[in-house]
């Protein structure tokens, strides 16, 4: 009898959803933010995150990666995951800790320095974790899963 119940339960189990977490090591160079956006976009498409929510998640991912490139040592690792009970998407960037030598930038001071303010404005919550000489900056954002009919990309 138990075998019948297991078969019945297995027959009712929906197909597995796409992976709930993705990580990618990024090159410590100027095009890393663009690469991160492609990785995150792929995950968001698989999870069918709405366009409005995806825009915010992509912006936060880009800002976190840019922050790591500007202020931290390599390696830079991007993490993106979804929480089903929320629903939320969490983006994190782990770096090799603070840069030993401050980076000089040809840009004027008014052109940068707002990335973490943007993250704070868009995120439900955000923070920083330090561990074993590395730093992870993360943010959780609202995300509606499953697109409405006609919401095609």
N, C-alpha and C positions, 0 to 999 in steps of 0.2 A: 504494500500500500504506500509506503514511504517513497518508493521509486516513482510511482505515479504522480505523487505530489511534486517531486523534484522535476519530473519531465514537464508537468503542467506549468510550474513556476518558470522553468527555462523557456518554454514556448511563449510566455507572456513578457519576458524580459526584453526591453527595447534594445535596439542596436547600440553599441557603445558610442559615446560622444567623443569628439576629438580630444586629444590630450589636454588636461587642465593646466599644465605648466610647461613652459618652454624656457630654455636658457641658451644663450649664445655668447661666446667670447668675441669681442670686437677688437679690431685693430685700433691702436692708439694713434689715430690720425684724423684729419679734418672730415673725411667722409663717413666716420663712424655713426654720426647721428642719422644720416640718410639710410645707412644699412640697418640701424636699429628700427627705424620707421617701417622698413620693408618687413622685417621679422615680426614686429608687432601687428602690422596690417594683416599679414598672413594668418596669425592667430585669431585676430578679431573677426576676420572673414569666416574662418572655420567655426567660430563660436556664434556667428551671426549677430554680432553686436551692432546695434543701431548706428546709423551714420553720425548722428549728433554726439553720441557717447564716444564713438571711435575717434572723432576729431579731438576731443579733450584728452583721451588716452595717448594718442599719437603726439600731441604737443607736450605732454608731461614726459613721455619717454625721451623725446628729443632734448628737452631741457635737462633732464637728469644725466643723459650721456654727455651733453656739452659741458655740464658742470664738472663731471669726472675728467674730461679731457683737459679742461682749463686748470683744475686745481689739484689733481691727484696723479699718482704714479700708476703705470700699468701693473697688472692687467685690468681691463675693463670688461665686466661680464654683465650682460643684460638678462633680466628675469621678467617674465610676464606670466601671470596665472589668473585664473578666474575662480571666484567663490560662488558657489551655487546658492548658498543661503545669503542673500544680500539684495539683489545680485551686485557684485562688484568685480572689477578687474584691478589687480595689484601689479604695479610696475616697480621694479627695483634695479638699481645699478650698483654693482660691487666693484670697487677699485682697490688699488694697491696702497691706499693710505695717502696722507698729505704729500704733496710735491716737496721735494727737498729744496729746490731752488724755485723762487717765484717765477711764474711765466710772465714774460713781457709781451704786451699786445700792441700792435700798431693802431688799434681802434681807440677812439676817444672814450673816456670813462662813462659817458652817457649812453654808449652803445651796448653795454653789458652790465651784469650785476643784478638783473631782475628775474633770472630763471627760477630761483627757489621761491620768489614771491608769486610767480605765476603758478608754480606747483601748489603752493599753499592755498591759492584762490580757487583752484579747480578740484582739489582733493577733498574727500570726506575726512581723511586723516593722512598724515605723512610723518616721517621720522627718519632717524639715522641710527644705525646699529654699528658698533665697532667690535671687531672680532679678529683675533690672530693677525694683527698688523694690517687688516683690511677694513674698509668702511663700506657699508651698504646704505644708500639713500633710497627710500621707497615711498610710494604713495598709493593709496586705494581710491578708486574712482567709481562712481555709479555706472552701471552698464546694463542695459536691457538686452537680453538674449533673445534671438529669434526675430527676424525681420518681418514686418507686416507685408502682406501681399503687394506686389508691385514695387517694393523697395529693392530694386536690383542695382548692382554695381556694374 
